[in-house]
Structures are given as structure tokens and as C-alpha cells.
Amino acid sequence: MRAWTLSLTVSAALVLAAPSAFAAGPDGAHALSLSAAKKKPVRRAPGHIACTVSGCHPTPPGCRPEMGRYWDGTPTGFDIVVCPRRR
């Protein structure tokens, strides 16, 4: 009888404590998932892909692909990578 009373008391305490563990915080996130919500992945700006003579590769940060041309202005069919000049 005593073990049954003890288990009933423990289970009642867990039921009463559970709603506070799942209460929503000020931003609507639950208390248990709040620590996971703080760990946001770092997002980088989407890069460009340049298909050059040596294959298709991502361009370095700050650079962009442009259409490559021969000396007379006809397109080569490949991209060139253009980066701004540093001073």
C-alpha cells in the first residue's frame, strides 16, 4: 500500500510540473526547444557559378561571372570571372 501511495504521489508531481516545462516563452517558442532555437545556422549569400574552360566552379566572394569573348567580340561559350580591383 505504501509503494502504491508513493508512486501516485510521484506521478502527480510530474503531471503538475509538466505544464510549466512546456509553457510558451515570450517569442512563442517552448521552453524545451528554446535552446535549440538560439542555435541558428550561419547563412552566407548565395554565390555564383562560373563555367570556365577548366570546368564549372563557384566564384570567390565579391567576384561575378561574365561571358567570355574573343578579341573580335564573338562569344567563346565560356565564362570569365571578374573581380573588383583592390586599391
C-alpha positions as CSV (number, residue, x, y, z in Angstrom):
1,M,0.0,0.0,0.0
2,R,2.8,2.4,0.9
3,A,4.6,1.8,-2.5
4,W,1.4,2.5,-4.4
5,T,0.9,5.8,-2.5
6,L,4.5,6.8,-3.2
7,S,4.2,6.1,-6.9
8,L,0.9,8.0,-7.1
9,T,2.5,11.0,-5.3
10,V,5.5,11.0,-7.7
11,S,3.3,10.7,-10.8
12,A,1.0,13.5,-9.6
13,A,4.1,15.7,-9.0
14,L,5.3,15.0,-12.6
15,V,1.9,15.8,-14.1
16,L,1.7,19.1,-12.2
17,A,5.3,20.1,-13.1
18,A,5.0,19.2,-16.8
19,P,2.8,22.1,-17.9
20,S,5.5,24.6,-16.7
21,A,8.1,22.8,-18.7
22,F,6.1,23.1,-21.9
23,A,4.9,26.7,-21.4
24,A,5.5,29.0,-24.3
25,G,8.1,31.7,-23.9
26,P,7.7,35.4,-24.9
27,D,8.6,34.6,-28.6
28,G,6.2,31.7,-28.8
29,A,8.9,29.0,-28.5
30,H,8.5,26.3,-26.0
31,A,10.9,26.2,-23.1
32,L,12.4,22.8,-24.0
33,S,13.1,23.9,-27.6
34,L,14.3,27.4,-26.7
35,S,18.0,26.4,-26.5
36,A,17.7,24.8,-30.0
37,A,16.1,27.9,-31.4
38,K,19.1,30.0,-30.4
39,K,21.4,27.9,-32.4
40,K,20.7,29.3,-35.9
41,P,22.9,28.3,-38.8
42,V,25.1,30.9,-40.3
43,R,23.7,31.9,-43.7
44,R,26.0,33.0,-46.5
45,A,25.0,34.9,-49.6
46,P,24.4,32.6,-52.5
47,G,27.5,32.5,-54.7
48,H,27.7,32.5,-58.5
49,I,28.8,29.6,-60.6
50,A,31.2,30.3,-63.5
51,C,31.6,27.7,-66.2
52,T,35.1,28.4,-67.5
53,V,37.4,26.5,-69.8
54,S,38.6,24.4,-66.8
55,G,35.0,23.5,-65.7
56,C,32.2,24.9,-63.6
57,H,33.3,26.3,-60.2
58,P,31.9,28.7,-57.6
59,T,33.3,32.2,-57.9
60,P,35.3,33.8,-55.0
61,P,33.4,36.2,-52.7
62,G,32.9,39.6,-54.4
63,C,33.5,38.2,-57.9
64,R,31.0,37.6,-60.7
65,P,30.9,35.6,-63.9
66,E,30.7,37.3,-67.3
67,M,30.5,36.0,-70.8
68,G,34.0,35.4,-72.2
69,R,34.7,36.9,-75.7
70,Y,37.3,36.6,-78.3
71,W,39.3,39.7,-79.4
72,D,36.8,40.4,-82.2
73,G,33.8,40.3,-79.8
74,T,32.3,36.9,-80.6
75,P,31.4,34.8,-77.5
76,T,33.7,32.0,-76.5
77,G,31.0,29.9,-74.9
78,F,32.7,30.0,-71.6
79,D,32.5,32.4,-68.6
80,I,35.3,34.6,-67.2
81,V,35.5,35.5,-63.5
82,V,35.6,39.3,-62.9
83,C,36.7,40.6,-59.6
84,P,36.8,44.3,-58.5
85,R,40.2,45.9,-58.3
86,R,41.6,46.4,-54.8
87,R,43.3,49.7,-54.0
